[in-house]
Amino acid sequence: MIQSNASPVGQWLPLAKEVMPWIVEMRQRIHQHPELMYEEFDTRRLRAAKRLM
C-alpha cells in the first residue's frame, strides 16, 4: 500500500489547506469590486501589495 506522503497529493495537500483561507479572501476582495478588462487598477494594486505576480 502506498503511503499518502509518497504521493504528490500527500505532499501538496497540507500546503493547499494552509493557503486556502488566503486564496478565498483574495477572491472575495477581487469580486467585491469587479473591474473591466484592461482596467483592473484595484486588482493591480492588490497584486502588487500581496506580491501575487
C-alpha positions in Angstrom: 0.0 0.0 0.0 1.3 3.5 -0.9 1.5 6.0 1.9 -0.2 9.3 1.3 3.1 11.1 2.0 4.7 9.4 -1.0 2.1 10.7 -3.5 2.0 14.2 -4.9 -1.3 14.7 -3.3 0.1 13.9 0.1 2.9 16.4 -0.4 0.7 19.3 -1.7 -2.5 18.8 0.3 -1.1 20.3 3.6 0.2 23.4 1.8 -3.1 23.8 -0.1 -5.0 23.6 3.1 -2.7 26.2 4.6 -3.1 28.8 1.8 -6.8 28.1 1.2 -8.2 30.8 3.5 -5.8 33.4 1.9 -7.0 32.4 -1.6 -10.6 32.6 -0.6 -10.0 36.1 1.0 -8.3 37.4 -2.2 -11.0 36.0 -4.4 -13.7 37.7 -2.3 -11.9 41.0 -2.3 -11.4 41.0 -6.1 -15.1 40.0 -6.7 -16.5 42.7 -4.4 -15.4 45.4 -6.8 -15.4 43.9 -10.4 -13.4 45.8 -13.0 -13.5 45.8 -16.8 -10.9 44.0 -18.8 -7.7 46.1 -19.2 -8.9 48.5 -16.5 -8.0 46.4 -13.4 -6.5 49.1 -11.4 -7.6 47.9 -7.9 -6.7 44.3 -8.8 -3.2 45.5 -9.9 -2.7 47.4 -6.6 -3.8 44.3 -4.7 -1.4 42.1 -6.6 1.5 44.5 -6.0 0.7 44.7 -2.3 0.4 41.0 -1.9 3.2 40.1 -4.4 0.9 37.8 -6.5 2.8 38.2 -9.7 
